[in-house]
């Protein structure tokens, strides 16, 4: 779900979905390559937003 939300331009909802997935299956989320990739994308977006002063 988080990946689809991220691809559709909704990073806030993607982060919510990742947190919910962690609550239900933490080990699966921690080891899943898509979760790692999506968290990396969210981190880059956050860093960029801070750099331009949007956060």
mmCIF entry with sequence, helices, sheets and N, C-alpha, C, O atoms, coordinates in Angstrom:
data_MODEL
# 
_entry.id   MODEL 
# 
_entity.id                         1 
_entity.type                       polymer 
_entity.pdbx_number_of_molecules   1 
# 
_entity_poly.entity_id                      1 
_entity_poly.type                           'polypeptide(L)' 
_entity_poly.nstd_linkage                   no 
_entity_poly.nstd_monomer                   no 
_entity_poly.pdbx_seq_one_letter_code       
;(UNK)(UNK)(UNK)(UNK)(UNK)(UNK)(UNK)(UNK)(UNK)(UNK)(UNK)(UNK)(UNK)(UNK)(UNK)(UNK)
(UNK)(UNK)(UNK)(UNK)(UNK)(UNK)(UNK)(UNK)(UNK)(UNK)(UNK)(UNK)(UNK)(UNK)(UNK)(UNK)
(UNK)(UNK)(UNK)(UNK)(UNK)(UNK)(UNK)(UNK)(UNK)(UNK)(UNK)(UNK)(UNK)(UNK)(UNK)(UNK)
(UNK)(UNK)(UNK)(UNK)(UNK)(UNK)(UNK)
;
_entity_poly.pdbx_seq_one_letter_code_can   XXXXXXXXXXXXXXXXXXXXXXXXXXXXXXXXXXXXXXXXXXXXXXXXXXXXXXX 
_entity_poly.pdbx_strand_id                 A 
# 
loop_
_entity_poly_seq.entity_id 
_entity_poly_seq.num 
_entity_poly_seq.mon_id 
_entity_poly_seq.hetero 
1 1  UNK n 
1 2  UNK n 
1 3  UNK n 
1 4  UNK n 
1 5  UNK n 
1 6  UNK n 
1 7  UNK n 
1 8  UNK n 
1 9  UNK n 
1 10 UNK n 
1 11 UNK n 
1 12 UNK n 
1 13 UNK n 
1 14 UNK n 
1 15 UNK n 
1 16 UNK n 
1 17 UNK n 
1 18 UNK n 
1 19 UNK n 
1 20 UNK n 
1 21 UNK n 
1 22 UNK n 
1 23 UNK n 
1 24 UNK n 
1 25 UNK n 
1 26 UNK n 
1 27 UNK n 
1 28 UNK n 
1 29 UNK n 
1 30 UNK n 
1 31 UNK n 
1 32 UNK n 
1 33 UNK n 
1 34 UNK n 
1 35 UNK n 
1 36 UNK n 
1 37 UNK n 
1 38 UNK n 
1 39 UNK n 
1 40 UNK n 
1 41 UNK n 
1 42 UNK n 
1 43 UNK n 
1 44 UNK n 
1 45 UNK n 
1 46 UNK n 
1 47 UNK n 
1 48 UNK n 
1 49 UNK n 
1 50 UNK n 
1 51 UNK n 
1 52 UNK n 
1 53 UNK n 
1 54 UNK n 
1 55 UNK n 
# 
_struct_asym.id          A 
_struct_asym.entity_id   1 
# 
loop_
_struct_conf.conf_type_id 
_struct_conf.id 
_struct_conf.pdbx_PDB_helix_id 
_struct_conf.beg_label_comp_id 
_struct_conf.beg_label_asym_id 
_struct_conf.beg_label_seq_id 
_struct_conf.pdbx_beg_PDB_ins_code 
_struct_conf.end_label_comp_id 
_struct_conf.end_label_asym_id 
_struct_conf.end_label_seq_id 
_struct_conf.pdbx_end_PDB_ins_code 
_struct_conf.beg_auth_comp_id 
_struct_conf.beg_auth_asym_id 
_struct_conf.beg_auth_seq_id 
_struct_conf.end_auth_comp_id 
_struct_conf.end_auth_asym_id 
_struct_conf.end_auth_seq_id 
_struct_conf.pdbx_PDB_helix_class 
_struct_conf.details 
_struct_conf.pdbx_PDB_helix_length 
HELX_P HELX_P1 AA1 UNK A 2  ? UNK A 7  ? UNK A 2  UNK A 7  1 ? 6  
HELX_P HELX_P2 AA2 UNK A 11 ? UNK A 31 ? UNK A 11 UNK A 31 1 ? 21 
HELX_P HELX_P3 AA3 UNK A 33 ? UNK A 52 ? UNK A 33 UNK A 52 1 ? 20 
# 
_struct_conf_type.id          HELX_P 
_struct_conf_type.criteria    ? 
_struct_conf_type.reference   ? 
# 
loop_
_atom_site.group_PDB 
_atom_site.id 
_atom_site.type_symbol 
_atom_site.label_atom_id 
_atom_site.label_alt_id 
_atom_site.label_comp_id 
_atom_site.label_asym_id 
_atom_site.label_entity_id 
_atom_site.label_seq_id 
_atom_site.pdbx_PDB_ins_code 
_atom_site.Cartn_x 
_atom_site.Cartn_y 
_atom_site.Cartn_z 
_atom_site.occupancy 
_atom_site.B_iso_or_equiv 
_atom_site.pdbx_formal_charge 
_atom_site.auth_seq_id 
_atom_site.auth_comp_id 
_atom_site.auth_asym_id 
_atom_site.auth_atom_id 
_atom_site.pdbx_PDB_model_num 
ATOM 1   N N  . UNK A 1 1  ? 0.817  -1.175 0.000  1.00 0.00 ? 1  UNK A N  1 
ATOM 2   C CA . UNK A 1 1  ? 0.000  0.000  0.000  1.00 0.00 ? 1  UNK A CA 1 
ATOM 3   C C  . UNK A 1 1  ? 0.874  1.256  0.000  1.00 0.00 ? 1  UNK A C  1 
ATOM 4   O O  . UNK A 1 1  ? 0.617  2.202  -0.745 1.00 0.00 ? 1  UNK A O  1 
ATOM 5   N N  . UNK A 1 2  ? 1.912  1.253  0.847  1.00 0.00 ? 2  UNK A N  1 
ATOM 6   C CA . UNK A 1 2  ? 2.779  2.430  0.945  1.00 0.00 ? 2  UNK A CA 1 
ATOM 7   C C  . UNK A 1 2  ? 3.427  2.751  -0.392 1.00 0.00 ? 2  UNK A C  1 
ATOM 8   O O  . UNK A 1 2  ? 3.552  3.919  -0.762 1.00 0.00 ? 2  UNK A O  1 
ATOM 9   N N  . UNK A 1 3  ? 3.831  1.741  -1.100 1.00 0.00 ? 3  UNK A N  1 
ATOM 10  C CA . UNK A 1 3  ? 4.486  1.970  -2.389 1.00 0.00 ? 3  UNK A CA 1 
ATOM 11  C C  . UNK A 1 3  ? 3.538  2.645  -3.370 1.00 0.00 ? 3  UNK A C  1 
ATOM 12  O O  . UNK A 1 3  ? 3.934  3.580  -4.065 1.00 0.00 ? 3  UNK A O  1 
ATOM 13  N N  . UNK A 1 4  ? 2.312  2.192  -3.435 1.00 0.00 ? 4  UNK A N  1 
ATOM 14  C CA . UNK A 1 4  ? 1.322  2.806  -4.332 1.00 0.00 ? 4  UNK A CA 1 
ATOM 15  C C  . UNK A 1 4  ? 1.060  4.252  -3.922 1.00 0.00 ? 4  UNK A C  1 
ATOM 16  O O  . UNK A 1 4  ? 0.936  5.130  -4.776 1.00 0.00 ? 4  UNK A O  1 
ATOM 17  N N  . UNK A 1 5  ? 0.978  4.497  -2.634 1.00 0.00 ? 5  UNK A N  1 
ATOM 18  C CA . UNK A 1 5  ? 0.738  5.857  -2.160 1.00 0.00 ? 5  UNK A CA 1 
ATOM 19  C C  . UNK A 1 5  ? 1.922  6.760  -2.485 1.00 0.00 ? 5  UNK A C  1 
ATOM 20  O O  . UNK A 1 5  ? 1.741  7.916  -2.867 1.00 0.00 ? 5  UNK A O  1 
ATOM 21  N N  . UNK A 1 6  ? 3.108  6.243  -2.335 1.00 0.00 ? 6  UNK A N  1 
ATOM 22  C CA . UNK A 1 6  ? 4.295  7.015  -2.653 1.00 0.00 ? 6  UNK A CA 1 
ATOM 23  C C  . UNK A 1 6  ? 4.345  7.330  -4.141 1.00 0.00 ? 6  UNK A C  1 
ATOM 24  O O  . UNK A 1 6  ? 4.631  8.464  -4.524 1.00 0.00 ? 6  UNK A O  1 
ATOM 25  N N  . UNK A 1 7  ? 4.069  6.339  -4.981 1.00 0.00 ? 7  UNK A N  1 
ATOM 26  C CA . UNK A 1 7  ? 4.075  6.541  -6.425 1.00 0.00 ? 7  UNK A CA 1 
ATOM 27  C C  . UNK A 1 7  ? 2.982  7.508  -6.868 1.00 0.00 ? 7  UNK A C  1 
ATOM 28  O O  . UNK A 1 7  ? 3.138  8.203  -7.872 1.00 0.00 ? 7  UNK A O  1 
ATOM 29  N N  . UNK A 1 8  ? 1.891  7.557  -6.133 1.00 0.00 ? 8  UNK A N  1 
ATOM 30  C CA . UNK A 1 8  ? 0.805  8.456  -6.524 1.00 0.00 ? 8  UNK A CA 1 
ATOM 31  C C  . UNK A 1 8  ? 0.991  9.861  -5.954 1.00 0.00 ? 8  UNK A C  1 
ATOM 32  O O  . UNK A 1 8  ? 0.112  10.712 -6.091 1.00 0.00 ? 8  UNK A O  1 
ATOM 33  N N  . UNK A 1 9  ? 2.131  10.100 -5.318 1.00 0.00 ? 9  UNK A N  1 
ATOM 34  C CA . UNK A 1 9  ? 2.448  11.431 -4.841 1.00 0.00 ? 9  UNK A CA 1 
ATOM 35  C C  . UNK A 1 9  ? 1.887  11.766 -3.474 1.00 0.00 ? 9  UNK A C  1 
ATOM 36  O O  . UNK A 1 9  ? 1.627  12.931 -3.174 1.00 0.00 ? 9  UNK A O  1 
ATOM 37  N N  . UNK A 1 10 ? 1.696  10.746 -2.637 1.00 0.00 ? 10 UNK A N  1 
ATOM 38  C CA . UNK A 1 10 ? 1.139  10.962 -1.316 1.00 0.00 ? 10 UNK A CA 1 
ATOM 39  C C  . UNK A 1 10 ? 2.079  10.397 -0.246 1.00 0.00 ? 10 UNK A C  1 
ATOM 40  O O  . UNK A 1 10 ? 1.777  9.372  0.365  1.00 0.00 ? 10 UNK A O  1 
ATOM 41  N N  . UNK A 1 11 ? 3.215  11.061 -0.021 1.00 0.00 ? 11 UNK A N  1 
ATOM 42  C CA . UNK A 1 11 ? 4.196  10.515 0.915  1.00 0.00 ? 11 UNK A CA 1 
ATOM 43  C C  . UNK A 1 11 ? 3.708  10.448 2.360  1.00 0.00 ? 11 UNK A C  1 
ATOM 44  O O  . UNK A 1 11 ? 4.117  9.554  3.099  1.00 0.00 ? 11 UNK A O  1 
ATOM 45  N N  . UNK A 1 12 ? 2.858  11.356 2.771  1.00 0.00 ? 12 UNK A N  1 
ATOM 46  C CA . UNK A 1 12 ? 2.358  11.323 4.151  1.00 0.00 ? 12 UNK A CA 1 
ATOM 47  C C  . UNK A 1 12 ? 1.549  10.053 4.402  1.00 0.00 ? 12 UNK A C  1 
ATOM 48  O O  . UNK A 1 12 ? 1.700  9.413  5.442  1.00 0.00 ? 12 UNK A O  1 
ATOM 49  N N  . UNK A 1 13 ? 0.702  9.695  3.461  1.00 0.00 ? 13 UNK A N  1 
ATOM 50  C CA . UNK A 1 13 ? -0.086 8.465  3.601  1.00 0.00 ? 13 UNK A CA 1 
ATOM 51  C C  . UNK A 1 13 ? 0.802  7.238  3.492  1.00 0.00 ? 13 UNK A C  1 
ATOM 52  O O  . UNK A 1 13 ? 0.556  6.229  4.154  1.00 0.00 ? 13 UNK A O  1 
ATOM 53  N N  . UNK A 1 14 ? 1.829  7.317  2.663  1.00 0.00 ? 14 UNK A N  1 
ATOM 54  C CA . UNK A 1 14 ? 2.771  6.197  2.548  1.00 0.00 ? 14 UNK A CA 1 
ATOM 55  C C  . UNK A 1 14 ? 3.453  5.942  3.887  1.00 0.00 ? 14 UNK A C  1 
ATOM 56  O O  . UNK A 1 14 ? 3.610  4.794  4.303  1.00 0.00 ? 14 UNK A O  1 
ATOM 57  N N  . UNK A 1 15 ? 3.855  7.014  4.555  1.00 0.00 ? 15 UNK A N  1 
ATOM 58  C CA . UNK A 1 15 ? 4.502  6.862  5.851  1.00 0.00 ? 15 UNK A CA 1 
ATOM 59  C C  . UNK A 1 15 ? 3.536  6.275  6.875  1.00 0.00 ? 15 UNK A C  1 
ATOM 60  O O  . UNK A 1 15 ? 3.927  5.434  7.685  1.00 0.00 ? 15 UNK A O  1 
ATOM 61  N N  . UNK A 1 16 ? 2.291  6.707  6.845  1.00 0.00 ? 16 UNK A N  1 
ATOM 62  C CA . UNK A 1 16 ? 1.278  6.137  7.746  1.00 0.00 ? 16 UNK A CA 1 
ATOM 63  C C  . UNK A 1 16 ? 1.129  4.639  7.501  1.00 0.00 ? 16 UNK A C  1 
ATOM 64  O O  . UNK A 1 16 ? 1.039  3.855  8.446  1.00 0.00 ? 16 UNK A O  1 
ATOM 65  N N  . UNK A 1 17 ? 1.104  4.246  6.233  1.00 0.00 ? 17 UNK A N  1 
ATOM 66  C CA . UNK A 1 17 ? 0.960  2.825  5.900  1.00 0.00 ? 17 UNK A CA 1 
ATOM 67  C C  . UNK A 1 17 ? 2.159  2.017  6.374  1.00 0.00 ? 17 UNK A C  1 
ATOM 68  O O  . UNK A 1 17 ? 2.000  0.897  6.859  1.00 0.00 ? 17 UNK A O  1 
ATOM 69  N N  . UNK A 1 18 ? 3.353  2.574  6.236  1.00 0.00 ? 18 UNK A N  1 
ATOM 70  C CA . UNK A 1 18 ? 4.543  1.868  6.711  1.00 0.00 ? 18 UNK A CA 1 
ATOM 71  C C  . UNK A 1 18 ? 4.511  1.703  8.228  1.00 0.00 ? 18 UNK A C  1 
ATOM 72  O O  . UNK A 1 18 ? 4.899  0.657  8.748  1.00 0.00 ? 18 UNK A O  1 
ATOM 73  N N  . UNK A 1 19 ? 4.055  2.723  8.932  1.00 0.00 ? 19 UNK A N  1 
ATOM 74  C CA . UNK A 1 19 ? 3.942  2.610  10.392 1.00 0.00 ? 19 UNK A CA 1 
ATOM 75  C C  . UNK A 1 19 ? 2.904  1.560  10.777 1.00 0.00 ? 19 UNK A C  1 
ATOM 76  O O  . UNK A 1 19 ? 3.107  0.810  11.732 1.00 0.00 ? 19 UNK A O  1 
ATOM 77  N N  . UNK A 1 20 ? 1.814  1.503  10.053 1.00 0.00 ? 20 UNK A N  1 
ATOM 78  C CA . UNK A 1 20 ? 0.780  0.499  10.331 1.00 0.00 ? 20 UNK A CA 1 
ATOM 79  C C  . UNK A 1 20 ? 1.315  -0.903 10.037 1.00 0.00 ? 20 UNK A C  1 
ATOM 80  O O  . UNK A 1 20 ? 1.070  -1.832 10.807 1.00 0.00 ? 20 UNK A O  1 
ATOM 81  N N  . UNK A 1 21 ? 2.038  -1.061 8.939  1.00 0.00 ? 21 UNK A N  1 
ATOM 82  C CA . UNK A 1 21 ? 2.623  -2.363 8.605  1.00 0.00 ? 21 UNK A CA 1 
ATOM 83  C C  . UNK A 1 21 ? 3.609  -2.802 9.692  1.00 0.00 ? 21 UNK A C  1 
ATOM 84  O O  . UNK A 1 21 ? 3.671  -3.977 10.052 1.00 0.00 ? 21 UNK A O  1 
ATOM 85  N N  . UNK A 1 22 ? 4.368  -1.848 10.200 1.00 0.00 ? 22 UNK A N  1 
ATOM 86  C CA . UNK A 1 22 ? 5.309  -2.164 11.269 1.00 0.00 ? 22 UNK A CA 1 
ATOM 87  C C  . UNK A 1 22 ? 4.576  -2.688 12.506 1.00 0.00 ? 22 UNK A C  1 
ATOM 88  O O  . UNK A 1 22 ? 5.048  -3.603 13.181 1.00 0.00 ? 22 UNK A O  1 
ATOM 89  N N  . UNK A 1 23 ? 3.437  -2.105 12.784 1.00 0.00 ? 23 UNK A N  1 
ATOM 90  C CA . UNK A 1 23 ? 2.660  -2.526 13.951 1.00 0.00 ? 23 UNK A CA 1 
ATOM 91  C C  . UNK A 1 23 ? 2.189  -3.977 13.818 1.00 0.00 ? 23 UNK A C  1 
ATOM 92  O O  . UNK A 1 23 ? 2.123  -4.709 14.805 1.00 0.00 ? 23 UNK A O  1 
ATOM 93  N N  . UNK A 1 24 ? 1.863  -4.382 12.589 1.00 0.00 ? 24 UNK A N  1 
ATOM 94  C CA . UNK A 1 24 ? 1.308  -5.720 12.367 1.00 0.00 ? 24 UNK A CA 1 
ATOM 95  C C  . UNK A 1 24 ? 2.374  -6.777 12.061 1.00 0.00 ? 24 UNK A C  1 
ATOM 96  O O  . UNK A 1 24 ? 2.230  -7.933 12.459 1.00 0.00 ? 24 UNK A O  1 
ATOM 97  N N  . UNK A 1 25 ? 3.424  -6.394 11.368 1.00 0.00 ? 25 UNK A N  1 
ATOM 98  C CA . UNK A 1 25 ? 4.449  -7.374 10.968 1.00 0.00 ? 25 UNK A CA 1 
ATOM 99  C C  . UNK A 1 25 ? 5.825  -6.708 10.937 1.00 0.00 ? 25 UNK A C  1 
ATOM 100 O O  . UNK A 1 25 ? 6.388  -6.509 9.860  1.00 0.00 ? 25 UNK A O  1 
ATOM 101 N N  . UNK A 1 26 ? 6.368  -6.364 12.097 1.00 0.00 ? 26 UNK A N  1 
ATOM 102 C CA . UNK A 1 26 ? 7.616  -5.588 12.123 1.00 0.00 ? 26 UNK A CA 1 
ATOM 103 C C  . UNK A 1 26 ? 8.802  -6.275 11.443 1.00 0.00 ? 26 UNK A C  1 
ATOM 104 O O  . UNK A 1 26 ? 9.572  -5.620 10.740 1.00 0.00 ? 26 UNK A O  1 
ATOM 105 N N  . UNK A 1 27 ? 8.955  -7.560 11.640 1.00 0.00 ? 27 UNK A N  1 
ATOM 106 C CA . UNK A 1 27 ? 10.100 -8.246 11.040 1.00 0.00 ? 27 UNK A CA 1 
ATOM 107 C C  . UNK A 1 27 ? 9.984  -8.283 9.520  1.00 0.00 ? 27 UNK A C  1 
ATOM 108 O O  . UNK A 1 27 ? 10.978 -8.114 8.814  1.00 0.00 ? 27 UNK A O  1 
ATOM 109 N N  . UNK A 1 28 ? 8.799  -8.499 9.027  1.00 0.00 ? 28 UNK A N  1 
ATOM 110 C CA . UNK A 1 28 ? 8.584  -8.537 7.579  1.00 0.00 ? 28 UNK A CA 1 
ATOM 111 C C  . UNK A 1 28 ? 8.914  -7.174 6.960  1.00 0.00 ? 28 UNK A C  1 
ATOM 112 O O  . UNK A 1 28 ? 9.603  -7.094 5.943  1.00 0.00 ? 28 UNK A O  1 
ATOM 113 N N  . UNK A 1 29 ? 8.418  -6.114 7.583  1.00 0.00 ? 29 UNK A N  1 
ATOM 114 C CA . UNK A 1 29 ? 8.672  -4.768 7.057  1.00 0.00 ? 29 UNK A CA 1 
ATOM 115 C C  . UNK A 1 29 ? 10.157 -4.445 7.111  1.00 0.00 ? 29 UNK A C  1 
ATOM 116 O O  . UNK A 1 29 ? 10.707 -3.893 6.158  1.00 0.00 ? 29 UNK A O  1 
ATOM 117 N N  . UNK A 1 30 ? 10.806 -4.781 8.207  1.00 0.00 ? 30 UNK A N  1 
ATOM 118 C CA . UNK A 1 30 ? 12.231 -4.477 8.362  1.00 0.00 ? 30 UNK A CA 1 
ATOM 119 C C  . UNK A 1 30 ? 13.060 -5.139 7.275  1.00 0.00 ? 30 UNK A C  1 
ATOM 120 O O  . UNK A 1 30 ? 14.035 -4.550 6.807  1.00 0.00 ? 30 UNK A O  1 
ATOM 121 N N  . UNK A 1 31 ? 12.702 -6.343 6.862  1.00 0.00 ? 31 UNK A N  1 
ATOM 122 C CA . UNK A 1 31 ? 13.509 -7.092 5.900  1.00 0.00 ? 31 UNK A CA 1 
ATOM 123 C C  . UNK A 1 31 ? 13.055 -6.940 4.451  1.00 0.00 ? 31 UNK A C  1 
ATOM 124 O O  . UNK A 1 31 ? 13.759 -7.367 3.536  1.00 0.00 ? 31 UNK A O  1 
ATOM 125 N N  . UNK A 1 32 ? 11.904 -6.346 4.235  1.00 0.00 ? 32 UNK A N  1 
ATOM 126 C CA . UNK A 1 32 ? 11.370 -6.282 2.873  1.00 0.00 ? 32 UNK A CA 1 
ATOM 127 C C  . UNK A 1 32 ? 12.096 -5.213 2.052  1.00 0.00 ? 32 UNK A C  1 
ATOM 128 O O  . UNK A 1 32 ? 12.183 -4.061 2.478  1.00 0.00 ? 32 UNK A O  1 
ATOM 129 N N  . UNK A 1 33 ? 12.618 -5.587 0.875  1.00 0.00 ? 33 UNK A N  1 
ATOM 130 C CA . UNK A 1 33 ? 13.384 -4.629 0.077  1.00 0.00 ? 33 UNK A CA 1 
ATOM 131 C C  . UNK A 1 33 ? 12.552 -3.423 -0.388 1.00 0.00 ? 33 UNK A C  1 
ATOM 132 O O  . UNK A 1 33 ? 13.089 -2.320 -0.494 1.00 0.00 ? 33 UNK A O  1 
ATOM 133 N N  . UNK A 1 34 ? 11.283 -3.606 -0.661 1.00 0.00 ? 34 UNK A N  1 
ATOM 134 C CA . UNK A 1 34 ? 10.455 -2.470 -1.094 1.00 0.00 ? 34 UNK A CA 1 
ATOM 135 C C  . UNK A 1 34 ? 10.259 -1.488 0.050  1.00 0.00 ? 34 UNK A C  1 
ATOM 136 O O  . UNK A 1 34 ? 10.266 -0.276 -0.166 1.00 0.00 ? 34 UNK A O  1 
ATOM 137 N N  . UNK A 1 35 ? 10.085 -1.995 1.255  1.00 0.00 ? 35 UNK A N  1 
ATOM 138 C CA . UNK A 1 35 ? 9.936  -1.096 2.412  1.00 0.00 ? 35 UNK A CA 1 
ATOM 139 C C  . UNK A 1 35 ? 11.210 -0.280 2.590  1.00 0.00 ? 35 UNK A C  1 
ATOM 140 O O  . UNK A 1 35 ? 11.148 0.926  2.833  1.00 0.00 ? 35 UNK A O  1 
ATOM 141 N N  . UNK A 1 36 ? 12.349 -0.922 2.473  1.00 0.00 ? 36 UNK A N  1 
ATOM 142 C CA . UNK A 1 36 ? 13.622 -0.208 2.598  1.00 0.00 ? 36 UNK A CA 1 
ATOM 143 C C  . UNK A 1 36 ? 13.765 0.869  1.514  1.00 0.00 ? 36 UNK A C  1 
ATOM 144 O O  . UNK A 1 36 ? 14.196 1.989  1.790  1.00 0.00 ? 36 UNK A O  1 
ATOM 145 N N  . UNK A 1 37 ? 13.406 0.521  0.315  1.00 0.00 ? 37 UNK A N  1 
ATOM 146 C CA . UNK A 1 37 ? 13.491 1.473  -0.790 1.00 0.00 ? 37 UNK A CA 1 
ATOM 147 C C  . UNK A 1 37 ? 12.536 2.651  -0.569 1.00 0.00 ? 37 UNK A C  1 
ATOM 148 O O  . UNK A 1 37 ? 12.903 3.807  -0.781 1.00 0.00 ? 37 UNK A O  1 
ATOM 149 N N  . UNK A 1 38 ? 11.333 2.350  -0.149 1.00 0.00 ? 38 UNK A N  1 
ATOM 150 C CA . UNK A 1 38 ? 10.343 3.408  0.071  1.00 0.00 ? 38 UNK A CA 1 
ATOM 151 C C  . UNK A 1 38 ? 10.746 4.331  1.208  1.00 0.00 ? 38 UNK A C  1 
ATOM 152 O O  . UNK A 1 38 ? 10.549 5.543  1.119  1.00 0.00 ? 38 UNK A O  1 
ATOM 153 N N  . UNK A 1 39 ? 11.307 3.780  2.271  1.00 0.00 ? 39 UNK A N  1 
ATOM 154 C CA . UNK A 1 39 ? 11.780 4.612  3.380  1.00 0.00 ? 39 UNK A CA 1 
ATOM 155 C C  . UNK A 1 39 ? 12.933 5.494  2.905  1.00 0.00 ? 39 UNK A C  1 
ATOM 156 O O  . UNK A 1 39 ? 13.028 6.655  3.304  1.00 0.00 ? 39 UNK A O  1 
ATOM 157 N N  . UNK A 1 40 ? 13.790 4.967  2.075  1.00 0.00 ? 40 UNK A N  1 
ATOM 158 C CA . UNK A 1 40 ? 14.871 5.779  1.512  1.00 0.00 ? 40 UNK A CA 1 
ATOM 159 C C  . UNK A 1 40 ? 14.332 6.938  0.693  1.00 0.00 ? 40 UNK A C  1 
ATOM 160 O O  . UNK A 1 40 ? 14.848 8.053  0.774  1.00 0.00 ? 40 UNK A O  1 
ATOM 161 N N  . UNK A 1 41 ? 13.311 6.685  -0.085 1.00 0.00 ? 41 UNK A N  1 
ATOM 162 C CA . UNK A 1 41 ? 12.678 7.745  -0.872 1.00 0.00 ? 41 UNK A CA 1 
ATOM 163 C C  . UNK A 1 41 ? 12.068 8.803  0.040  1.00 0.00 ? 41 UNK A C  1 
ATOM 164 O O  . UNK A 1 41 ? 12.243 10.001 -0.182 1.00 0.00 ? 41 UNK A O  1 
ATOM 165 N N  . UNK A 1 42 ? 11.354 8.355  1.064  1.00 0.00 ? 42 UNK A N  1 
ATOM 166 C CA . UNK A 1 42 ? 10.758 9.307  2.010  1.00 0.00 ? 42 UNK A CA 1 
ATOM 167 C C  . UNK A 1 42 ? 11.838 10.145 2.695  1.00 0.00 ? 42 UNK A C  1 
ATOM 168 O O  . UNK A 1 42 ? 11.659 11.344 2.907  1.00 0.00 ? 42 UNK A O  1 
ATOM 169 N N  . UNK A 1 43 ? 12.934 9.521  3.031  1.00 0.00 ? 43 UNK A N  1 
ATOM 170 C CA . UNK A 1 43 ? 14.027 10.245 3.691  1.00 0.00 ? 43 UNK A CA 1 
ATOM 171 C C  . UNK A 1 43 ? 14.618 11.295 2.767  1.00 0.00 ? 43 UNK A C  1 
ATOM 172 O O  . UNK A 1 43 ? 14.892 12.416 3.195  1.00 0.00 ? 43 UNK A O  1 
ATOM 173 N N  . UNK A 1 44 ? 14.816 10.943 1.512  1.00 0.00 ? 44 UNK A N  1 
ATOM 174 C CA . UNK A 1 44 ? 15.353 11.914 0.553  1.00 0.00 ? 44 UNK A CA 1 
ATOM 175 C C  . UNK A 1 44 ? 14.383 13.074 0.366  1.00 0.00 ? 44 UNK A C  1 
ATOM 176 O O  . UNK A 1 44 ? 14.800 14.230 0.287  1.00 0.00 ? 44 UNK A O  1 
ATOM 177 N N  . UNK A 1 45 ? 13.086 12.768 0.294  1.00 0.00 ? 45 UNK A N  1 
ATOM 178 C CA . UNK A 1 45 ? 12.086 13.833 0.153  1.00 0.00 ? 45 UNK A CA 1 
ATOM 179 C C  . UNK A 1 45 ? 12.099 14.769 1.351  1.00 0.00 ? 45 UNK A C  1 
ATOM 180 O O  . UNK A 1 45 ? 12.010 15.987 1.197  1.00 0.00 ? 45 UNK A O  1 
ATOM 181 N N  . UNK A 1 46 ? 12.210 14.198 2.543  1.00 0.00 ? 46 UNK A N  1 
ATOM 182 C CA . UNK A 1 46 ? 12.240 15.012 3.756  1.00 0.00 ? 46 UNK A CA 1 
ATOM 183 C C  . UNK A 1 46 ? 13.483 15.894 3.784  1.00 0.00 ? 46 UNK A C  1 
ATOM 184 O O  . UNK A 1 46 ? 13.407 17.076 4.119  1.00 0.00 ? 46 UNK A O  1 
ATOM 185 N N  . UNK A 1 47 ? 14.616 15.320 3.434  1.00 0.00 ? 47 UNK A N  1 
ATOM 186 C CA . UNK A 1 47 ? 15.854 16.100 3.402  1.00 0.00 ? 47 UNK A CA 1 
ATOM 187 C C  . UNK A 1 47 ? 15.754 17.243 2.400  1.00 0.00 ? 47 UNK A C  1 
ATOM 188 O O  . UNK A 1 47 ? 16.199 18.357 2.678  1.00 0.00 ? 47 UNK A O  1 
ATOM 189 N N  . UNK A 1 48 ? 15.183 16.975 1.260  1.00 0.00 ? 48 UNK A N  1 
ATOM 190 C CA . UNK A 1 48 ? 15.039 18.001 0.235  1.00 0.00 ? 48 UNK A CA 1 
ATOM 191 C C  . UNK A 1 48 ? 14.068 19.088 0.696  1.00 0.00 ? 48 UNK A C  1 
ATOM 192 O O  . UNK A 1 48 ? 14.317 20.277 0.495  1.00 0.00 ? 48 UNK A O  1 
ATOM 193 N N  . UNK A 1 49 ? 12.972 18.677 1.309  1.00 0.00 ? 49 UNK A N  1 
ATOM 194 C CA . UNK A 1 49 ? 11.992 19.646 1.800  1.00 0.00 ? 49 UNK A CA 1 
ATOM 195 C C  . UNK A 1 49 ? 12.612 20.552 2.868  1.00 0.00 ? 49 UNK A C  1 
ATOM 196 O O  . UNK A 1 49 ? 12.339 21.752 2.891  1.00 0.00 ? 49 UNK A O  1 
ATOM 197 N N  . UNK A 1 50 ? 13.421 20.005 3.729  1.00 0.00 ? 50 UNK A N  1 
ATOM 198 C CA . UNK A 1 50 ? 14.094 20.822 4.745  1.00 0.00 ? 50 UNK A CA 1 
ATOM 199 C C  . UNK A 1 50 ? 15.065 21.793 4.078  1.00 0.00 ? 50 UNK A C  1 
ATOM 200 O O  . UNK A 1 50 ? 15.154 22.955 4.473  1.00 0.00 ? 50 UNK A O  1 
ATOM 201 N N  . UNK A 1 51 ? 15.786 21.320 3.074  1.00 0.00 ? 51 UNK A N  1 
ATOM 202 C CA . UNK A 1 51 ? 16.761 22.148 2.394  1.00 0.00 ? 51 UNK A CA 1 
ATOM 203 C C  . UNK A 1 51 ? 16.106 23.372 1.748  1.00 0.00 ? 51 UNK A C  1 
ATOM 204 O O  . UNK A 1 51 ? 16.659 24.471 1.807  1.00 0.00 ? 51 UNK A O  1 
ATOM 205 N N  . UNK A 1 52 ? 14.933 23.192 1.134  1.00 0.00 ? 52 UNK A N  1 
ATOM 206 C CA . UNK A 1 52 ? 14.291 24.329 0.477  1.00 0.00 ? 52 UNK A CA 1 
ATOM 207 C C  . UNK A 1 52 ? 13.407 25.128 1.434  1.00 0.00 ? 52 UNK A C  1 
ATOM 208 O O  . UNK A 1 52 ? 12.823 26.139 1.041  1.00 0.00 ? 52 UNK A O  1 
ATOM 209 N N  . UNK A 1 53 ? 13.307 24.683 2.679  1.00 0.00 ? 53 UNK A N  1 
ATOM 210 C CA . UNK A 1 53 ? 12.554 25.419 3.674  1.00 0.00 ? 53 UNK A CA 1 
ATOM 211 C C  . UNK A 1 53 ? 11.063 25.144 3.669  1.00 0.00 ? 53 UNK A C  1 
ATOM 212 O O  . UNK A 1 53 ? 10.280 25.953 4.166  1.00 0.00 ? 53 UNK A O  1 
ATOM 213 N N  . UNK A 1 54 ? 10.662 24.010 3.112  1.00 0.00 ? 54 UNK A N  1 
ATOM 214 C CA . UNK A 1 54 ? 9.246  23.666 3.054  1.00 0.00 ? 54 UNK A CA 1 
ATOM 215 C C  . UNK A 1 54 ? 8.759  22.974 4.315  1.00 0.00 ? 54 UNK A C  1 
ATOM 216 O O  . UNK A 1 54 ? 7.555  22.796 4.497  1.00 0.00 ? 54 UNK A O  1 
ATOM 217 N N  . UNK A 1 55 ? 9.670  22.585 5.182  1.00 0.00 ? 55 UNK A N  1 
ATOM 218 C CA . UNK A 1 55 ? 9.287  21.897 6.413  1.00 0.00 ? 55 UNK A CA 1 
ATOM 219 C C  . UNK A 1 55 ? 9.715  22.725 7.605  1.00 0.00 ? 55 UNK A C  1 
ATOM 220 O O  . UNK A 1 55 ? 9.488  22.326 8.747  1.00 0.00 ? 55 UNK A O  1 
# 
